[in-house]
Amino acid sequence: MLAHAGNRWALGIVHALGVAGTLRHAELARRLEGVTQRMLTRSLRHLERDGLILRRDYGEVPPRVDYTLTPLGRGLLVGMMPLWTWIIDNAPKFRAARTRFDLGGVDKVGSQTS
């Protein structure tokens, strides 16, 4: 379960389904900027396997499949909101730390140089 919490795409899927309700594969792809077809499919399968989303296949041609959160998935969404808020509130600090690191502003033991 911790893998989902650290997976950008899994969290994005849970959030998108939590906001929109039921979505088709292509609609999820449009909402998750930068996700590849392979990564979206993989993330959806993992979430379905863990009981966080429900996949509904209508058995039609062309294929029509949609996804929705299960009660367990809604619980994850509620539980991760404080973490998301913390991440958003601290995003500028993360970017600044990455910039410092990339510019060589961190010595070999991890402390910042002046």
C-alpha positions as CSV (number, residue, x, y, z in Angstrom):
1,M,0.0,0.0,0.0
2,L,2.9,2.3,0.6
3,A,3.9,1.9,-3.0
4,H,0.6,3.6,-4.0
5,A,1.3,6.5,-1.6
6,G,4.6,7.1,-3.3
7,N,3.4,6.6,-6.8
8,R,2.6,9.9,-8.5
9,W,0.3,8.2,-11.1
10,A,-1.6,6.1,-8.6
11,L,-2.3,9.1,-6.4
12,G,-3.3,11.1,-9.5
13,I,-5.8,8.4,-10.5
14,V,-7.3,8.2,-7.1
15,H,-7.6,11.9,-7.0
16,A,-9.1,12.2,-10.5
17,L,-11.7,9.4,-9.7
18,G,-12.4,11.0,-6.4
19,V,-13.2,14.4,-8.0
20,A,-14.9,13.2,-11.2
21,G,-16.5,9.9,-10.1
22,T,-16.4,7.3,-12.9
23,L,-14.0,7.9,-15.8
24,R,-12.9,6.0,-18.9
25,H,-9.3,5.2,-19.6
26,A,-8.8,8.0,-22.1
27,E,-10.4,10.5,-19.8
28,L,-8.0,9.6,-17.0
29,A,-5.1,9.9,-19.5
30,R,-6.2,13.5,-20.4
31,R,-6.4,14.4,-16.7
32,L,-2.9,13.0,-15.9
33,E,-0.5,15.2,-17.9
34,G,2.6,13.3,-18.9
35,V,1.4,9.7,-18.1
36,T,2.2,7.1,-20.7
37,Q,-0.3,4.6,-21.9
38,R,1.8,1.8,-20.3
39,M,2.1,3.5,-17.0
40,L,-1.6,4.4,-16.8
41,T,-2.6,0.8,-17.6
42,R,-0.1,-0.6,-15.1
43,S,-1.2,1.8,-12.3
44,L,-4.8,1.0,-12.9
45,R,-4.2,-2.7,-12.7
46,H,-2.3,-2.3,-9.4
47,L,-5.0,-0.2,-7.9
48,E,-7.7,-2.7,-9.1
49,R,-5.7,-5.6,-7.6
50,D,-5.5,-3.9,-4.2
51,G,-9.3,-3.2,-4.2
52,L,-8.9,0.6,-4.5
53,I,-10.7,1.0,-7.9
54,L,-13.3,-1.0,-9.7
55,R,-13.0,-1.7,-13.4
56,R,-16.2,-2.1,-15.4
57,D,-15.9,-3.7,-18.9
58,Y,-19.1,-3.4,-20.9
59,G,-18.0,-6.1,-23.3
60,E,-18.7,-3.9,-26.3
61,V,-16.9,-3.3,-29.6
62,P,-15.2,-1.0,-29.7
63,P,-14.2,-1.7,-26.1
64,R,-15.8,0.5,-23.4
65,V,-14.2,0.3,-19.9
66,D,-14.6,2.7,-17.0
67,Y,-13.1,3.0,-13.6
68,T,-14.5,4.2,-10.2
69,L,-13.2,4.3,-6.7
70,T,-14.3,1.6,-4.3
71,P,-15.1,2.5,-0.6
72,L,-11.5,1.4,0.2
73,G,-10.2,3.8,-2.5
74,R,-12.3,6.7,-1.1
75,G,-10.8,5.9,2.3
76,L,-7.3,6.3,0.8
77,L,-8.3,9.6,-0.8
78,V,-9.5,10.9,2.5
79,G,-6.4,9.7,4.3
80,M,-4.0,11.2,1.8
81,M,-5.5,14.7,1.7
82,P,-3.4,15.9,4.7
83,L,-0.2,14.6,2.9
84,W,-1.2,16.3,-0.3
85,T,-1.8,19.5,1.5
86,W,1.6,19.3,3.1
87,I,3.3,18.5,-0.2
88,I,1.6,21.5,-2.0
89,D,2.4,23.8,0.9
90,N,6.1,22.8,0.8
91,A,6.5,22.5,-3.0
92,P,8.6,25.7,-3.2
93,K,11.0,24.3,-0.6
94,F,11.3,21.1,-2.5
95,R,12.1,23.0,-5.7
96,A,14.7,25.2,-3.9
97,A,16.3,22.2,-2.3
98,R,16.6,20.4,-5.7
99,T,18.0,23.5,-7.3
100,R,20.6,23.8,-4.5
101,F,21.5,20.2,-4.9
102,D,21.7,20.3,-8.7
103,L,24.0,23.4,-8.4
104,G,26.3,21.6,-6.0
105,G,25.1,23.3,-2.9
106,V,25.2,20.1,-0.8
107,D,28.4,18.6,0.4
108,K,29.1,14.8,0.4
109,V,27.6,14.2,3.9
110,G,24.4,15.9,3.1
111,S,24.8,19.2,4.9
112,Q,24.2,22.5,2.9
113,T,27.2,24.7,2.1
114,S,26.9,28.4,2.5
